[in-house]
Amino acid sequence: MKKSSALDLQYLQTMAGGDKEVVKKLMKTLLKDLKDNTAKARKLCQQERWSELEGFCHYFKSTLSFSGNTPLINANLQLWEIAQKEGANATAPLINKLLKQLEQQSQLTIRELQNALKTI
């Protein structure tokens, strides 16, 4: 698979051991997780549910590693760090910027995953 602007599936392919069916299954799992969970981060931030956000971001970081999308991974990591500190020293503009980046990069990754799945 080629590298695109949002996806770098090298790690996913390595974890699949070159098995095309496993690659396809992992891609579908990533796609489902992105569709099901992206909005959750915003909701948890708005409700200042830092402990739940921390757990969510920790879970999501292992999922996102399969995408190879560095801006997406980094936005989630920064939100995780904010949640660990229960929002201390985090401004609303910073949190909104990270959420926007998470959402935009998730949508881009979803589109590219959908296109990549058509070629498998």
N, CA, C and O atoms as a GROMACS GRO file, in nm:
protein
  480
    1MET      N    1   0.082  -0.118   0.000
    1MET     CA    2   0.000   0.000   0.000
    1MET      C    3   0.087   0.125   0.000
    1MET      O    4   0.193   0.130   0.063
    2LYS      N    5   0.040   0.222  -0.071
    2LYS     CA    6   0.118   0.345  -0.078
    2LYS      C    7   0.090   0.433   0.044
    2LYS      O    8  -0.014   0.423   0.110
    3LYS      N    9   0.186   0.518   0.071
    3LYS     CA   10   0.169   0.616   0.178
    3LYS      C   11   0.093   0.734   0.122
    3LYS      O   12   0.126   0.785   0.015
    4SER      N   13  -0.008   0.778   0.194
    4SER     CA   14  -0.086   0.894   0.151
    4SER      C   15  -0.067   1.006   0.251
    4SER      O   16   0.014   0.996   0.343
    5SER      N   17  -0.142   1.114   0.231
    5SER     CA   18  -0.123   1.229   0.318
    5SER      C   19  -0.161   1.203   0.463
    5SER      O   20  -0.102   1.264   0.553
    6ALA      N   21  -0.257   1.115   0.488
    6ALA     CA   22  -0.298   1.090   0.626
    6ALA      C   23  -0.252   0.954   0.677
    6ALA      O   24  -0.226   0.937   0.796
    7LEU      N   25  -0.243   0.859   0.589
    7LEU     CA   26  -0.214   0.722   0.633
    7LEU      C   27  -0.069   0.683   0.609
    7LEU      O   28  -0.009   0.718   0.508
    8ASP      N   29  -0.016   0.610   0.703
    8ASP     CA   30   0.109   0.539   0.686
    8ASP      C   31   0.085   0.404   0.752
    8ASP      O   32   0.100   0.389   0.874
    9LEU      N   33   0.050   0.307   0.673
    9LEU     CA   34   0.007   0.178   0.725
    9LEU      C   35   0.122   0.079   0.745
    9LEU      O   36   0.099  -0.041   0.759
   10GLN      N   37   0.244   0.130   0.747
   10GLN     CA   38   0.360   0.042   0.763
   10GLN      C   39   0.353  -0.036   0.895
   10GLN      O   40   0.378  -0.157   0.896
   11TYR      N   41   0.321   0.030   1.005
   11TYR     CA   42   0.311  -0.037   1.134
   11TYR      C   43   0.199  -0.142   1.132
   11TYR      O   44   0.217  -0.254   1.181
   12LEU      N   45   0.086  -0.105   1.075
   12LEU     CA   46  -0.026  -0.198   1.065
   12LEU      C   47   0.015  -0.322   0.984
   12LEU      O   48  -0.015  -0.435   1.024
   13GLN      N   49   0.082  -0.301   0.873
   13GLN     CA   50   0.127  -0.412   0.790
   13GLN      C   51   0.228  -0.500   0.864
   13GLN      O   52   0.227  -0.622   0.851
   14THR      N   53   0.316  -0.437   0.941
   14THR     CA   54   0.413  -0.513   1.020
   14THR      C   55   0.342  -0.599   1.123
   14THR      O   56   0.374  -0.717   1.140
   15MET      N   57   0.244  -0.541   1.191
   15MET     CA   58   0.170  -0.616   1.292
   15MET      C   59   0.089  -0.730   1.230
   15MET      O   60   0.064  -0.831   1.294
   16ALA      N   61   0.049  -0.713   1.104
   16ALA     CA   62  -0.028  -0.816   1.034
   16ALA      C   63   0.061  -0.926   0.977
   16ALA      O   64   0.012  -1.028   0.928
   17GLY      N   65   0.192  -0.904   0.984
   17GLY     CA   66   0.284  -1.005   0.932
   17GLY      C   67   0.271  -1.029   0.784
   17GLY      O   68   0.302  -1.137   0.734
   18GLY      N   69   0.225  -0.928   0.711
   18GLY     CA   70   0.211  -0.940   0.567
   18GLY      C   71   0.088  -1.014   0.521
   18GLY      O   72   0.069  -1.032   0.400
   19ASP      N   73   0.004  -1.056   0.612
   19ASP     CA   74  -0.119  -1.130   0.578
   19ASP      C   75  -0.226  -1.030   0.535
   19ASP      O   76  -0.272  -0.948   0.616
   20LYS      N   77  -0.268  -1.036   0.407
   20LYS     CA   78  -0.364  -0.938   0.354
   20LYS      C   79  -0.498  -0.941   0.427
   20LYS      O   80  -0.560  -0.837   0.445
   21GLU      N   81  -0.542  -1.058   0.468
   21GLU     CA   82  -0.669  -1.066   0.541
   21GLU      C   83  -0.660  -1.000   0.678
   21GLU      O   84  -0.754  -0.934   0.722
   22VAL      N   85  -0.546  -1.016   0.744
   22VAL     CA   86  -0.526  -0.952   0.874
   22VAL      C   87  -0.516  -0.801   0.855
   22VAL      O   88  -0.570  -0.724   0.935
   23VAL      N   89  -0.446  -0.758   0.750
   23VAL     CA   90  -0.438  -0.614   0.719
   23VAL      C   91  -0.577  -0.557   0.700
   23VAL      O   92  -0.611  -0.453   0.757
   24LYS      N   93  -0.658  -0.625   0.622
   24LYS     CA   94  -0.795  -0.578   0.596
   24LYS      C   95  -0.875  -0.572   0.725
   24LYS      O   96  -0.948  -0.476   0.749
   25LYS      N   97  -0.863  -0.674   0.808
   25LYS     CA   98  -0.937  -0.678   0.936
   25LYS      C   99  -0.892  -0.563   1.027
   25LYS      O  100  -0.976  -0.497   1.089
   26LEU      N  101  -0.763  -0.539   1.037
   26LEU     CA  102  -0.712  -0.430   1.121
   26LEU      C  103  -0.757  -0.294   1.068
   26LEU      O  104  -0.789  -0.205   1.146
   27MET      N  105  -0.758  -0.279   0.937
   27MET     CA  106  -0.804  -0.153   0.877
   27MET      C  107  -0.952  -0.130   0.907
   27MET      O  108  -0.992  -0.018   0.939
   28LYS      N  109  -1.032  -0.234   0.898
   28LYS     CA  110  -1.176  -0.222   0.928
   28LYS      C  111  -1.198  -0.188   1.075
   28LYS      O  112  -1.286  -0.109   1.109
   29THR      N  113  -1.117  -0.247   1.163
   29THR     CA  114  -1.127  -0.218   1.306
   29THR      C  115  -1.091  -0.072   1.333
   29THR      O  116  -1.159  -0.004   1.408
   30LEU      N  117  -0.983  -0.026   1.271
   30LEU     CA  118  -0.942   0.114   1.285
   30LEU      C  119  -1.052   0.206   1.235
   30LEU      O  120  -1.084   0.306   1.300
   31LEU      N  121  -1.108   0.175   1.121
   31LEU     CA  122  -1.215   0.256   1.063
   31LEU      C  123  -1.335   0.264   1.158
   31LEU      O  124  -1.389   0.372   1.181
   32LYS      N  125  -1.375   0.152   1.212
   32LYS     CA  126  -1.488   0.148   1.305
   32LYS      C  127  -1.458   0.230   1.430
   32LYS      O  128  -1.541   0.308   1.476
   33ASP      N  129  -1.337   0.212   1.486
   33ASP     CA  130  -1.301   0.286   1.607
   33ASP      C  131  -1.302   0.437   1.582
   33ASP      O  132  -1.349   0.514   1.665
   34LEU      N  133  -1.250   0.479   1.467
   34LEU     CA  134  -1.250   0.622   1.436
   34LEU      C  135  -1.392   0.675   1.423
   34LEU      O  136  -1.424   0.782   1.476
   35LYS      N  137  -1.477   0.601   1.353
   35LYS     CA  138  -1.616   0.645   1.335
   35LYS      C  139  -1.691   0.649   1.468
   35LYS      O  140  -1.769   0.740   1.493
   36ASP      N  141  -1.667   0.549   1.552
   36ASP     CA  142  -1.743   0.536   1.678
   36ASP      C  143  -1.693   0.626   1.790
   36ASP      O  144  -1.771   0.661   1.879
   37ASN      N  145  -1.567   0.665   1.788
   37ASN     CA  146  -1.509   0.726   1.907
   37ASN      C  147  -1.459   0.869   1.895
   37ASN      O  148  -1.431   0.933   1.996
   38THR      N  149  -1.447   0.921   1.775
   38THR     CA  150  -1.387   1.054   1.759
   38THR      C  151  -1.462   1.162   1.837
   38THR      O  152  -1.399   1.245   1.901
   39ALA      N  153  -1.594   1.162   1.832
   39ALA     CA  154  -1.673   1.266   1.899
   39ALA      C  155  -1.667   1.255   2.052
   39ALA      O  156  -1.698   1.351   2.123
   40LYS      N  157  -1.629   1.140   2.102
   40LYS     CA  158  -1.628   1.117   2.246
   40LYS      C  159  -1.530   1.211   2.318
   40LYS      O  160  -1.559   1.257   2.429
   41ALA      N  161  -1.417   1.238   2.258
   41ALA     CA  162  -1.317   1.325   2.321
   41ALA      C  163  -1.374   1.464   2.348
   41ALA      O  164  -1.354   1.520   2.455
   42ARG      N  165  -1.444   1.519   2.251
   42ARG     CA  166  -1.502   1.653   2.268
   42ARG      C  167  -1.604   1.653   2.382
   42ARG      O  168  -1.604   1.743   2.466
   43LYS      N  169  -1.689   1.554   2.384
   43LYS     CA  170  -1.791   1.545   2.488
   43LYS      C  171  -1.727   1.538   2.627
   43LYS      O  172  -1.770   1.607   2.719
   44LEU      N  173  -1.625   1.456   2.641
   44LEU     CA  174  -1.558   1.441   2.771
   44LEU      C  175  -1.488   1.571   2.812
   44LEU      O  176  -1.488   1.606   2.930
   45CYS      N  177  -1.428   1.641   2.716
   45CYS     CA  178  -1.363   1.770   2.748
   45CYS      C  179  -1.465   1.873   2.790
   45CYS      O  180  -1.445   1.945   2.889
   46GLN      N  181  -1.574   1.881   2.718
   46GLN     CA  182  -1.678   1.980   2.750
   46GLN      C  183  -1.736   1.957   2.888
   46GLN      O  184  -1.773   2.052   2.957
   47GLN      N  185  -1.743   1.831   2.929
   47GLN     CA  186  -1.799   1.798   3.060
   47GLN      C  187  -1.691   1.790   3.168
   47GLN      O  188  -1.719   1.757   3.283
   48GLU      N  189  -1.567   1.820   3.129
   48GLU     CA  190  -1.452   1.817   3.220
   48GLU      C  191  -1.443   1.684   3.296
   48GLU      O  192  -1.417   1.681   3.416
   49ARG      N  193  -1.466   1.578   3.224
   49ARG     CA  194  -1.456   1.443   3.280
   49ARG      C  195  -1.316   1.392   3.251
   49ARG      O  196  -1.296   1.305   3.166
   50TRP      N  197  -1.219   1.448   3.324
   50TRP     CA  198  -1.077   1.428   3.295
   50TRP      C  199  -1.034   1.283   3.311
   50TRP      O  200  -0.956   1.232   3.230
   51SER      N  201  -1.082   1.217   3.413
   51SER     CA  202  -1.043   1.078   3.434
   51SER      C  203  -1.089   0.989   3.318
   51SER      O  204  -1.015   0.903   3.271
   52GLU      N  205  -1.212   1.011   3.274
   52GLU     CA  206  -1.263   0.934   3.161
   52GLU      C  207  -1.191   0.970   3.032
   52GLU      O  208  -1.167   0.884   2.948
   53LEU      N  209  -1.158   1.098   3.016
   53LEU     CA  210  -1.082   1.141   2.898
   53LEU      C  211  -0.944   1.076   2.897
   53LEU      O  212  -0.896   1.033   2.793
   54GLU      N  213  -0.882   1.071   3.013
   54GLU     CA  214  -0.751   1.008   3.022
   54GLU      C  215  -0.758   0.861   2.977
   54GLU      O  216  -0.675   0.816   2.899
   55GLY      N  217  -0.857   0.789   3.027
   55GLY     CA  218  -0.874   0.649   2.988
   55GLY      C  219  -0.904   0.634   2.840
   55GLY      O  220  -0.851   0.545   2.773
   56PHE      N  221  -0.990   0.721   2.789
   56PHE     CA  222  -1.024   0.717   2.647
   56PHE      C  223  -0.902   0.742   2.560
   56PHE      O  224  -0.875   0.667   2.467
   57CYS      N  225  -0.827   0.848   2.592
   57CYS     CA  226  -0.710   0.883   2.511
   57CYS      C  227  -0.603   0.774   2.518
   57CYS      O  228  -0.534   0.746   2.420
   58HIS      N  229  -0.590   0.712   2.635
   58HIS     CA  230  -0.494   0.601   2.649
   58HIS      C  231  -0.535   0.485   2.558
   58HIS      O  232  -0.451   0.429   2.488
   59TYR      N  233  -0.663   0.450   2.559
   59TYR     CA  234  -0.714   0.345   2.470
   59TYR      C  235  -0.694   0.385   2.324
   59TYR      O  236  -0.646   0.306   2.243
   60PHE      N  237  -0.731   0.507   2.291
   60PHE     CA  238  -0.730   0.553   2.153
   60PHE      C  239  -0.588   0.561   2.097
   60PHE      O  240  -0.569   0.546   1.976
   61LYS      N  241  -0.488   0.584   2.184
   61LYS     CA  242  -0.352   0.598   2.132
   61LYS      C  243  -0.302   0.468   2.071
   61LYS      O  244  -0.228   0.471   1.973
   62SER      N  245  -0.339   0.354   2.128
   62SER     CA  246  -0.296   0.229   2.067
   62SER      C  247  -0.371   0.205   1.936
   62SER      O  248  -0.313   0.151   1.841
   63THR      N  249  -0.496   0.244   1.930
   63THR     CA  250  -0.574   0.233   1.806
   63THR      C  251  -0.514   0.322   1.697
   63THR      O  252  -0.497   0.278   1.583
   64LEU      N  253  -0.484   0.446   1.733
   64LEU     CA  254  -0.436   0.543   1.635
   64LEU      C  255  -0.299   0.509   1.580
   64LEU      O  256  -0.266   0.550   1.469
   65SER      N  257  -0.219   0.435   1.655
   65SER     CA  258  -0.085   0.400   1.608
   65SER      C  259  -0.093   0.322   1.477
   65SER      O  260   0.000   0.327   1.397
   66PHE      N  261  -0.201   0.249   1.455
   66PHE     CA  262  -0.216   0.174   1.331
   66PHE      C  263  -0.237   0.265   1.210
   66PHE      O  264  -0.212   0.223   1.097
   67SER      N  265  -0.282   0.388   1.231
   67SER     CA  266  -0.307   0.480   1.120
   67SER      C  267  -0.179   0.542   1.067
   67SER      O  268  -0.170   0.576   0.949
   68GLY      N  269  -0.080   0.558   1.154
   68GLY     CA  270   0.042   0.625   1.113
   68GLY      C  271   0.022   0.774   1.089
   68GLY      O  272   0.112   0.839   1.034
   69ASN      N  273  -0.092   0.829   1.127
   69ASN     CA  274  -0.123   0.970   1.107
   69ASN      C  275  -0.067   1.049   1.225
   69ASN      O  276  -0.129   1.057   1.331
   70THR      N  277   0.050   1.106   1.204
   70THR     CA  278   0.122   1.174   1.313
   70THR      C  279   0.043   1.290   1.375
   70THR      O  280   0.039   1.298   1.498
   71PRO      N  281  -0.019   1.379   1.297
   71PRO     CA  282  -0.097   1.487   1.361
   71PRO      C  283  -0.212   1.433   1.446
   71PRO      O  284  -0.242   1.488   1.552
   72LEU      N  285  -0.276   1.327   1.401
   72LEU     CA  286  -0.385   1.265   1.477
   72LEU      C  287  -0.332   1.204   1.606
   72LEU      O  288  -0.389   1.224   1.713
   73ILE      N  289  -0.225   1.130   1.596
   73ILE     CA  290  -0.163   1.067   1.713
   73ILE      C  291  -0.119   1.173   1.814
   73ILE      O  292  -0.140   1.157   1.934
   74ASN      N  293  -0.056   1.280   1.764
   74ASN     CA  294  -0.006   1.385   1.854
   74ASN      C  295  -0.118   1.462   1.923
   74ASN      O  296  -0.105   1.497   2.040
   75ALA      N  297  -0.227   1.490   1.852
   75ALA     CA  298  -0.341   1.561   1.914
   75ALA      C  299  -0.397   1.476   2.027
   75ALA      O  300  -0.426   1.528   2.135
   76ASN      N  301  -0.412   1.348   2.004
   76ASN     CA  302  -0.463   1.258   2.108
   76ASN      C  303  -0.366   1.252   2.226
   76ASN      O  304  -0.409   1.255   2.341
   77LEU      N  305  -0.238   1.245   2.198
   77LEU     CA  306  -0.138   1.240   2.304
   77LEU      C  307  -0.142   1.366   2.390
   77LEU      O  308  -0.131   1.359   2.513
   78GLN      N  309  -0.157   1.482   2.327
   78GLN     CA  310  -0.163   1.607   2.402
   78GLN      C  311  -0.290   1.615   2.486
   78GLN      O  312  -0.288   1.664   2.599
   79LEU      N  313  -0.401   1.567   2.432
   79LEU     CA  314  -0.525   1.562   2.510
   79LEU      C  315  -0.510   1.467   2.629
   79LEU      O  316  -0.561   1.495   2.737
   80TRP      N  317  -0.442   1.358   2.610
   80TRP     CA  318  -0.416   1.261   2.718
   80TRP      C  319  -0.336   1.328   2.830
   80TRP      O  320  -0.367   1.311   2.948
   81GLU      N  321  -0.233   1.404   2.792
   81GLU     CA  322  -0.151   1.474   2.892
   81GLU      C  323  -0.233   1.578   2.967
   81GLU      O  324  -0.215   1.595   3.088
   82ILE      N  325  -0.321   1.649   2.898
   82ILE     CA  326  -0.409   1.746   2.963
   82ILE      C  327  -0.500   1.675   3.062
   82ILE      O  328  -0.519   1.722   3.174
   83ALA      N  329  -0.556   1.563   3.021
   83ALA     CA  330  -0.646   1.487   3.108
   83ALA      C  331  -0.574   1.436   3.232
   83ALA      O  332  -0.631   1.434   3.341
   84GLN      N  333  -0.449   1.394   3.216
   84GLN     CA  334  -0.372   1.346   3.331
   84GLN      C  335  -0.356   1.455   3.437
   84GLN      O  336  -0.348   1.426   3.556
   85LYS      N  337  -0.352   1.579   3.392
   85LYS     CA  338  -0.338   1.694   3.484
   85LYS      C  339  -0.473   1.755   3.517
   85LYS      O  340  -0.481   1.864   3.572
   86GLU      N  341  -0.580   1.683   3.484
   86GLU     CA  342  -0.717   1.727   3.510
   86GLU      C  343  -0.745   1.866   3.454
   86GLU      O  344  -0.815   1.946   3.516
   87GLY      N  345  -0.689   1.893   3.338
   87GLY     CA  346  -0.716   2.019   3.270
   87GLY      C  347  -0.636   2.137   3.323
   87GLY      O  348  -0.650   2.248   3.271
   88ALA      N  349  -0.552   2.116   3.424
   88ALA     CA  350  -0.473   2.225   3.481
   88ALA      C  351  -0.383   2.286   3.374
   88ALA      O  352  -0.320   2.214   3.296
   89ASN      N  353  -0.377   2.417   3.371
   89ASN     CA  354  -0.292   2.494   3.280
   89ASN      C  355  -0.328   2.476   3.133
   89ASN      O  356  -0.251   2.516   3.046
   90ALA      N  357  -0.441   2.416   3.103
   90ALA     CA  358  -0.484   2.401   2.964
   90ALA      C  359  -0.592   2.504   2.937
   90ALA      O  360  -0.693   2.511   3.007
   91THR      N  361  -0.570   2.585   2.835
   91THR     CA  362  -0.668   2.687   2.800
   91THR      C  363  -0.774   2.629   2.707
   91THR      O  364  -0.750   2.530   2.637
   92ALA      N  365  -0.890   2.690   2.708
   92ALA     CA  366  -0.998   2.646   2.620
   92ALA      C  367  -0.956   2.652   2.473
   92ALA      O  368  -0.987   2.560   2.398
   93PRO      N  369  -0.884   2.758   2.430
   93PRO     CA  370  -0.840   2.760   2.289
   93PRO      C  371  -0.746   2.644   2.255
   93PRO      O  372  -0.755   2.588   2.145
   94LEU      N  373  -0.658   2.607   2.346
   94LEU     CA  374  -0.568   2.494   2.320
   94LEU      C  375  -0.647   2.365   2.309
   94LEU      O  376  -0.626   2.286   2.217
   95ILE      N  377  -0.737   2.342   2.402
   95ILE     CA  378  -0.818   2.220   2.400
   95ILE      C  379  -0.901   2.215   2.272
   95ILE      O  380  -0.910   2.111   2.208
   96ASN      N  381  -0.962   2.327   2.235
   96ASN     CA  382  -1.042   2.331   2.112
   96ASN      C  383  -0.958   2.306   1.988
   96ASN      O  384  -1.002   2.238   1.895
   97LYS      N  385  -0.837   2.360   1.987
   97LYS     CA  386  -0.745   2.338   1.875
   97LYS      C  387  -0.712   2.188   1.862
   97LYS      O  388  -0.714   2.133   1.752
   98LEU      N  389  -0.684   2.124   1.973
   98LEU     CA  390  -0.650   1.982   1.972
   98LEU      C  391  -0.770   1.897   1.931
   98LEU      O  392  -0.757   1.801   1.855
   99LEU      N  393  -0.888   1.932   1.982
   99LEU     CA  394  -1.010   1.859   1.944
   99LEU      C  395  -1.038   1.874   1.795
   99LEU      O  396  -1.074   1.778   1.728
  100LYS      N  397  -1.022   1.995   1.744
  100LYS     CA  398  -1.044   2.019   1.602
  100LYS      C  399  -0.946   1.938   1.518
  100LYS      O  400  -0.983   1.878   1.416
  101GLN      N  401  -0.820   1.936   1.561
  101GLN     CA  402  -0.719   1.858   1.489
  101GLN      C  403  -0.753   1.709   1.494
  101GLN      O  404  -0.742   1.639   1.393
  102LEU      N  405  -0.795   1.661   1.609
  102LEU     CA  406  -0.834   1.520   1.625
  102LEU      C  407  -0.950   1.487   1.531
  102LEU      O  408  -0.949   1.384   1.464
  103GLU      N  409  -1.049   1.574   1.528
  103GLU     CA  410  -1.167   1.550   1.445
  103GLU      C  411  -1.135   1.558   1.296
  103GLU      O  412  -1.178   1.473   1.218
  104GLN      N  413  -1.060   1.660   1.256
  104GLN     CA  414  -1.027   1.676   1.114
  104GLN      C  415  -0.939   1.561   1.064
  104GLN      O  416  -0.963   1.505   0.958
  105GLN      N  417  -0.838   1.528   1.142
  105GLN     CA  418  -0.748   1.421   1.100
  105GLN      C  419  -0.819   1.285   1.103
  105GLN      O  420  -0.789   1.198   1.021
  106SER      N  421  -0.912   1.267   1.195
  106SER     CA  422  -0.990   1.144   1.198
  106SER      C  423  -1.074   1.131   1.072
  106SER      O  424  -1.080   1.024   1.011
  107GLN      N  425  -1.138   1.241   1.031
  107GLN     CA  426  -1.220   1.238   0.910
  107GLN      C  427  -1.135   1.211   0.785
  107GLN      O  428  -1.176   1.135   0.696
  108LEU      N  429  -1.020   1.272   0.779
  108LEU     CA  430  -0.929   1.248   0.667
  108LEU      C  431  -0.884   1.102   0.665
  108LEU      O  432  -0.879   1.038   0.560
  109THR      N  433  -0.851   1.050   0.781
  109THR     CA  434  -0.807   0.911   0.792
  109THR      C  435  -0.920   0.815   0.756
  109THR      O  436  -0.897   0.714   0.689
  110ILE      N  437  -1.041   0.846   0.798
  110ILE     CA  438  -1.158   0.764   0.763
  110ILE      C  439  -1.174   0.757   0.610
  110ILE      O  440  -1.190   0.649   0.554
  111ARG      N  441  -1.168   0.872   0.545
  111ARG     CA  442  -1.182   0.874   0.398
  111ARG      C  443  -1.073   0.792   0.331
  111ARG      O  444  -1.100   0.716   0.238
  112GLU      N  445  -0.951   0.809   0.378
  112GLU     CA  446  -0.840   0.737   0.314
  112GLU      C  447  -0.845   0.588   0.344
  112GLU      O  448  -0.807   0.507   0.259
  113LEU      N  449  -0.890   0.551   0.462
  113LEU     CA  450  -0.907   0.408   0.492
  113LEU      C  451  -1.015   0.347   0.404
  113LEU      O  452  -0.998   0.236   0.353
  114GLN      N  453  -1.125   0.419   0.386
  114GLN     CA  454  -1.232   0.369   0.300
  114GLN      C  455  -1.181   0.348   0.157
  114GLN      O  456  -1.213   0.246   0.094
  115ASN      N  457  -1.103   0.441   0.107
  115ASN     CA  458  -1.047   0.428  -0.027
  115ASN      C  459  -0.946   0.313  -0.035
  115ASN      O  460  -0.944   0.237  -0.132
  116ALA      N  461  -0.863   0.301   0.068
  116ALA     CA  462  -0.762   0.194   0.069
  116ALA      C  463  -0.827   0.056   0.076
  116ALA      O  464  -0.778  -0.039   0.015
  117LEU      N  465  -0.937   0.046   0.149
  117LEU     CA  466  -1.007  -0.082   0.161
  117LEU      C  467  -1.066  -0.127   0.027
  117LEU      O  468  -1.083  -0.247   0.003
  118LYS      N  469  -1.096  -0.032  -0.059
  118LYS     CA  470  -1.150  -0.067  -0.191
  118LYS      C  471  -1.044  -0.132  -0.281
  118LYS      O  472  -1.078  -0.203  -0.376
  119THR      N  473  -0.917  -0.108  -0.249
  119THR     CA  474  -0.809  -0.161  -0.333
  119THR      C  475  -0.754  -0.294  -0.284
  119THR      O  476  -0.667  -0.354  -0.349
  120ILE      N  477  -0.803  -0.340  -0.172
  120ILE     CA  478  -0.752  -0.467  -0.117
  120ILE      C  479  -0.834  -0.583  -0.170
  120ILE      O  480  -0.806  -0.698  -0.135
   0.00000   0.00000   0.00000
